[in-house]
Amino acid sequence: MHATGFVSLGGLSAALAVGLGAIGAHALKTQMTPDQLETFHTAVHYQMVHAIGLVLVGLLSRFQRSRLFDVAGWAMLVGIILFSGFLFAWLATGRKFFVYPVPVGGISFIIGWLALAIGALGFRGKK
């Protein structure tokens, strides 16, 4: 994906995380148990952190193309969908099968950060 794509997706994901966080803080307080609300906030938090990670990947990619940066961006995006998205789906529907892909999303986050770290070792930037 082009660098601006990761920056744009990161920005959209961050905006969505802020909106969902506001909903969780206000509208869902009385609709969820404390454990469910904690899970919701964890999903929002991880989405925001990895949205920022997507922006970082995109910015680094503008200065140096790297297959590892592409892997990092895609892994973070997949992680947002599988971890945060499926937790949101589970909380919204109560359907337990939405929980099963969540650990794969967590692994995807780890792969994303490792790819970013390894890619950064070869980062030279523009001179």
N, C-alpha and C positions, 0 to 999 in steps of 0.2 A: 504494500500500500504506500502511496505517496506520503511524505512527512506531514503535509497539511491535513491529510485524512485522519491520522492518529491524533493530531492536535484538536481537530474538530470533534471527533468522537469523544475525546477526553473532556472537552468543554461541555458537550451535551450530557455526558454521563455525570459530570460534576453538578450541572444544573438540576438534573433529575434527582441526584442524591440530596441536594438541599431541599427540593420540594418534598421528597419523601420523608426527610427528617422532620420537616415542619408538620407534615400530616401525622407522623408518629408522635411528635411532642404534644400535639393538640387534640386531634380527632380520635386517635386510637387509644388514648390513655384509658378510657372507660370501656373500650371494646375488646381489649386483650388482657390476658393474665400478665403478671409481672415477668414471668419467664418468656412468654411470647414477645412482650415489648422489648426485653433485653435482646432476644434473637433478631428482632426487627432493627434495632439500633446497631447491632453488630453488622448486619447486612448493609445498612446505610453507610456505616463507617468504612467497611472494606470497599464498597463501591467508590466512595470519595477518594480514598487513598490510591486506588488503582486508576481512577480517572486522572488524578495528578500524574501517576506513572505513565499513562498514555500520552499526556501532554509532554512530559519529559522525553519520552521515546521519540515523539515527533520532532521536538526541538533539536535533539541530538542528530536525528536523521537528516535534518536540513543542512547540517554542516559536514556530515560524513555518512554516506550510504553504507549500510552494513546489514548483511543477512541476519546477524544476531539481533540487531535492533528491530528488524521485521518480526522475528520470532518473539521477541519480548512484547511487542505491541499486540500481536495476535493472541499470545498466551494470556496477556492481561485482559483483553477483550473477552475471550472465551471464559476466563475466570469470573469476570463481572456477571456474565450471563448465567453460568452454571452455579456459582456460589450465591451471589446476591439475588439474582433473578429467580432462581429456584427456591430460595428461602422465602422470598416475597410470595411466590406462587403457593407454597405450602401454607404460609400464614393466612393467605386470602381464602384458600379453599379447604384447608384441613386435610387434604389428600396426602397421605404419608409418602406415596411414591415420588413426590417432588423432592423429598429429602435425599434420595439415593444418589443423584449426580453431584450433590454439594461437595463431597470430598474431592471429586475430580476437579471441581472449580478451584479448590484450595491448592491442589497440586499444580494446576495451571498457573496460579499466582506465583508459586515458588519458581516454576520454570521461567516465567516472565522476568522475575527479578534476577535470577541467575544469568539468563541470556543478556540482560542489560548490563550486569556487572562484567561479564566476560567480554561483551562488545566494547565496553568502556575501556578495557585494558588496551585495546588497539586504537582508541580514539586519538586523533591528532588535531582535529578541528581545521579551520581554514587559517592560513597564515597571511 
